[in-house]
Amino acid sequence: MTSITRRTAIAATTLAPLAVARAQSWPERPVRLVVPFTPGGSTDILARAMAQRLSEIFGQPFIVDNRPGAGGTLGSEQVFRSAPDGHTLMMGHIGTLAANPALYRNISFDIAGFVPVALVANVANFLVVTNRLEATDVPSLVALAKRQPGVLTYGSGGNGSAAHISMVAFMEATGTDMTHVPYRGTGPMMTDLISGTIQLTMTGGPPALPPVRAGQLRALGISSLQRLPSANDIPTIAEQGLPGFDVLQWYGIVAPPGTPAPLVARLNEACNRILGEAPFRARLETEGAVAQPMTPAEFGAYIATERERWGALIRRANVTLG
């Protein structure tokens, strides 16, 4: 064994117990859970649900901090450059962790460098339209869009948001062309959809279901392969002429590069414990979400697969944002 190798081995042996001890004493102060979008969207709603239970488990406040801008890249970069001590985390999603590398050419940090902590949930998209639109199901919407290329407008919570890339997938699958209207958050987008300023969107259950149940919007379909128990009256998009259409949003917690593995393991264990609790799972189901506990390694592999999948779609659709 060379002297360099010997010193490295001794250092690793010495530091490992220290990292474990630090993980056991964490958190030492309030933890900031960054949501890189405005309040009111699925990312924000799920983050607040998780933060409440994590605060109860660890005895320190987990504070949701909304940092919107540039399709989630601004808040993401803040977390990426934060100290890797477990006191700054991010609730990421399909856009911030998988699609943005293909959407944004000039991102100044390596999104793949985030440390995966825990996948929280998969969320089916609800294809919802304003009550003013004549379409009553997916085939009639597709027919309308094909008669009027580029005329129908769909909203999203911002460039690179889950709603944006989900609609890109829908247009590719149906051979339609609709115009994207990005908003600064899901909340204002839903307000304009209800008023009829825009015609449709594809978004998660938390923002979509309440206005649908109130009769303010009409749901044409959901993007999962099976109907949801909490919304069994809404057919899947797949059963309406698009077999195999399966476009899910997903949400998970990541940490800055260099966050110690023992700390990540402790947080992952707590997250998966929460996801196994019947009341929490039921709460997710009412929002159209399904708990998806994974190990950090499994979540990391999942992110890599999704990054490749959505990157290929975005390149085919020739969608770039800067």
Secondary structure as UniProt FT lines:
FT   HELIX           3..25
FT   STRAND          31..35
FT   TURN            39..40
FT   HELIX           42..58
FT   STRAND          62..66
FT   HELIX           70..72
FT   HELIX           73..80
FT   STRAND          88..93
FT   HELIX           95..99
FT   HELIX           100..103
FT   TURN            105..106
FT   HELIX           111..113
FT   STRAND          115..130
FT   TURN            131..132
FT   HELIX           138..147
FT   TURN            149..151
FT   STRAND          153..156
FT   TURN            159..160
FT   HELIX           162..174
FT   STRAND          179..182
FT   HELIX           186..195
FT   STRAND          200..204
FT   HELIX           205..213
FT   TURN            214..215
FT   STRAND          217..222
FT   HELIX           229..231
FT   TURN            232..233
FT   HELIX           238..240
FT   TURN            243..244
FT   STRAND          248..255
FT   TURN            257..258
FT   HELIX           261..275
FT   HELIX           278..286
FT   TURN            287..288
FT   STRAND          289..291
FT   HELIX           296..317
//
